[in-house]
């Protein structure tokens, strides 16, 4: 079958590989649509981050080259012995977690912070940038009636956004600011609407992405190239946001996010980082602020899909380009590197 595999930074190849086979307890999926994620882009530009290179991943047992793509939907075409939760023909999405099941976090049900955390489509085991993939039944979620397969490809990134808001201290009526409104940042705005935020401010350089943030319900957009972000947020919120969400991975932005919150404010770090970031701890200490990191999601895919049936996280407003698997590098990764106005690019397996 055809698949896109990561060999090293700036080296992703679309090639023919062996089609995966079903075994007991596993599900074979014909992939429909796969989104290119910010994490994928990090691996393309500066990886490896999650890709196992020097030793096999402890869960997948794979080492690069690996098939990429972890935001995907598809149709069940074969099931292994013992599988009961899905059937051939079901439209599904995959929660692309690789977790050991044995560490302290896994034993407490917090599999997204597994000691050996990896992702299907980043850490081996197959991936969505292929015609078919096989995953454990546990991670396969049947889509509710009314959701398209294209919408299904947004479930994974929407789960990141919803998880970040659910783990924050935000309460209905609170004020929030989102630094960086690429795909995840825009989905955080949607999740903040679900949670009842009274004011949602977006900080973004791209005018197109800023316009999209307003379309999705942001109260205002602040362009850091045009004004002092922290001063403006402090002014608009009358003293600072209750919660700030950092979704850029840019070191200076982390400091801005912290400084934009009120006393006892909270900053949620959603992004994955390529480099270290420097902060002044007194900016946290003297105002009794807090900073929290989140990774991925847990036990949330059904809730995301239910919200999608109500109109949240809409694909028609977030998908800006659709391409084929053969075009994944030139029209996908390279486009995202060079065109910051793009939001979500979906790749068809056909």
SVG drawing of the C-alpha trace seen along z (x, -y; Angstrom):
<svg xmlns="http://www.w3.org/2000/svg" viewBox="-27 -49 48 64">
<polyline fill="none" stroke="black" stroke-width="0.4" points="0.0,0.0 1.0,-3.7 2.2,-5.5 4.2,-8.6 7.1,-7.7 9.4,-10.0 13.1,-9.2 14.6,-12.4 13.9,-16.1 12.9,-17.4 12.8,-13.9 9.3,-12.4 8.8,-9.9 5.6,-8.6 6.4,-5.0 5.0,-1.5 5.1,0.6 3.5,3.8 -0.2,3.6 -0.8,4.2 -2.6,7.4 -5.2,7.8 -4.6,9.9 -6.8,10.7 -8.2,7.7 -7.3,5.3 -9.1,3.4 -8.2,2.6 -9.2,-0.8 -9.3,-2.1 -8.2,-5.7 -10.3,-8.5 -8.9,-11.8 -5.9,-12.7 -5.0,-16.2 -1.5,-17.6 -0.8,-18.5 1.5,-21.0 3.3,-18.1 3.8,-16.6 5.2,-19.9 7.7,-20.0 8.9,-16.5 9.3,-17.7 11.2,-20.8 13.2,-19.8 12.5,-16.2 12.9,-13.7 10.7,-14.6 8.3,-11.7 9.7,-9.7 11.9,-6.8 15.3,-6.9 18.1,-5.5 16.0,-2.7 12.6,-1.1 9.7,-2.7 8.9,-0.6 5.2,-0.2 5.2,-0.1 8.6,1.6 9.2,-0.4 12.1,-2.7 12.3,-5.2 11.3,-5.2 7.8,-5.3 4.4,-6.1 3.1,-9.5 -0.4,-10.9 -2.3,-10.7 -5.4,-12.9 -7.5,-10.6 -10.9,-9.0 -11.8,-6.0 -14.0,-3.0 -13.6,0.4 -12.7,3.1 -11.7,6.0 -11.8,6.9 -9.7,9.4 -10.9,12.2 -12.7,10.9 -13.5,7.4 -17.1,6.4 -17.3,2.6 -17.1,1.9 -18.1,3.8 -17.1,3.8 -18.5,0.8 -18.5,-1.5 -17.2,-5.0 -14.6,-5.6 -11.9,-7.8 -8.8,-6.7 -7.4,-7.9 -3.8,-7.5 -2.3,-6.8 0.6,-4.4 0.7,-3.7 2.4,-0.9 -0.4,-0.1 2.1,0.7 3.5,-2.6 2.1,-4.5 0.2,-7.0 -1.4,-4.2 -2.5,-2.3 -4.3,-5.4 -6.1,-5.7 -4.0,-8.7 -2.7,-7.0 -1.9,-10.3 1.0,-10.9 2.3,-7.4 6.0,-7.1 6.5,-5.7 3.9,-7.8 3.9,-7.7 1.4,-8.2 0.2,-6.1 1.5,-8.0 4.4,-9.6 6.0,-6.8 5.5,-3.8 2.8,-1.2 1.4,-2.6 -0.3,-5.9 -3.0,-7.9 -0.8,-8.9 -1.5,-5.5 -4.2,-3.6 -4.8,-1.3 -3.8,-1.1 -4.4,1.4 -4.9,0.4 -6.1,2.0 -9.8,2.0 -9.5,-0.1 -8.5,-3.2 -11.2,-2.9 -14.3,-5.1 -17.4,-4.7 -18.6,-8.0 -22.2,-9.1 -24.7,-9.5 -24.5,-12.8 -20.8,-13.4 -18.8,-13.2 -15.4,-11.5 -13.9,-14.9 -15.3,-16.2 -13.9,-13.0 -10.3,-14.0 -10.7,-17.0 -11.7,-14.9 -8.1,-14.4 -7.0,-18.1 -10.4,-19.1 -9.7,-16.6 -6.4,-18.4 -8.3,-21.7 -11.1,-20.4 -8.7,-18.6 -6.7,-21.8 -9.8,-23.8 -11.2,-21.0 -7.9,-20.8 -7.7,-24.6 -9.3,-26.4 -11.6,-28.4 -15.2,-28.7 -18.2,-29.9 -18.0,-33.7 -14.2,-33.9 -12.0,-35.8 -9.5,-33.9 -6.7,-34.7 -5.3,-32.3 -1.8,-33.0 -1.6,-31.6 -4.7,-30.7 -3.5,-28.1 -5.6,-24.9 -5.3,-24.1 -5.7,-27.7 -8.9,-28.1 -10.2,-24.8 -9.3,-26.1 -11.6,-29.1 -14.4,-26.6 -13.7,-24.7 -13.8,-28.0 -17.2,-28.8 -18.4,-25.3 -17.0,-26.1 -18.8,-29.4 -15.9,-31.9 -17.4,-35.4 -14.5,-37.0 -12.0,-35.3 -9.0,-37.3 -6.8,-35.9 -3.2,-36.9 -2.1,-36.3 0.3,-37.7 -1.6,-36.2 -4.5,-38.5 -6.3,-35.6 -6.1,-33.4 -7.1,-36.4 -10.2,-36.9 -11.0,-33.2 -10.7,-33.6 -13.3,-36.5 -15.5,-34.3 -15.5,-31.6 -16.4,-33.9 -13.3,-35.6 -14.0,-38.9 -11.1,-40.7 -7.8,-39.9 -4.5,-41.5 -1.6,-41.6 1.7,-41.5 3.5,-43.2 1.2,-46.3 0.8,-46.7 2.0,-45.7 0.2,-42.5 0.4,-42.3 -0.6,-46.0 -3.6,-45.6 -4.8,-42.4 -4.5,-43.9 -6.5,-46.9 -9.2,-44.9 -9.7,-42.6 -9.4,-45.2 -6.4,-43.6 -5.6,-40.4 -7.2,-37.3 -8.2,-34.5 -6.6,-31.9 -4.1,-32.2 -3.5,-29.4 0.0,-29.3 -0.3,-27.5 2.8,-28.7 5.9,-27.1 7.7,-30.4 9.8,-31.3 8.9,-35.0 5.2,-34.2 5.3,-32.0 6.4,-35.1 3.7,-37.2 1.1,-34.6 2.0,-34.5 2.2,-38.3 -1.2,-38.7 -3.0,-36.9 -4.4,-38.5 -3.2,-37.8 -3.8,-34.1 -4.2,-33.7 -3.3,-30.5 -1.3,-29.8 -1.9,-26.5 1.0,-25.4 -0.6,-23.5 2.2,-23.6 5.1,-21.2 8.5,-22.9 11.6,-22.6 13.7,-24.8 14.0,-25.9 12.1,-29.0 13.3,-31.5 10.9,-33.1 11.2,-35.2 9.8,-33.2 9.0,-36.3 6.3,-37.1 4.6,-33.9 5.5,-34.1 4.6,-37.7 1.1,-37.4 0.6,-33.7 0.0,-32.7 0.2,-29.1 1.5,-27.4 0.3,-24.0 1.3,-21.8 -1.1,-19.5 -0.4,-16.7 -2.9,-15.1 -6.2,-14.0 -7.8,-11.1 -11.3,-9.7 -12.7,-12.6 -13.2,-11.5 -16.9,-10.6 -17.6,-14.0 -15.8,-15.8 -17.9,-14.0 -21.1,-14.7 -20.2,-18.4 -19.5,-18.2 -23.1,-17.0 -24.2,-20.2 -22.1,-22.3 -18.9,-22.9 -15.4,-22.4 -16.8,-22.8 -14.7,-21.4 -16.2,-23.7 -14.8,-26.7 -11.4,-25.2 -10.2,-23.2 -8.5,-25.5 -7.0,-22.9 -7.5,-19.3 -4.8,-17.3 -3.9,-13.7 -1.3,-11.5 1.1,-12.0 1.0,-15.7 1.6,-15.5 5.1,-17.0 4.9,-19.6 1.3,-20.8 1.1,-19.9 4.2,-20.2 6.0,-22.8 2.8,-24.8 2.4,-25.0 6.1,-26.0 5.7,-28.9 2.1,-30.0 1.1,-30.9 -2.4,-31.8 -3.3,-28.1 -5.3,-26.6 -6.0,-22.9 -4.8,-20.8 -6.5,-17.4 -4.9,-14.6 -6.9,-12.0 -5.6,-8.5 -6.7,-8.0"/>
</svg>
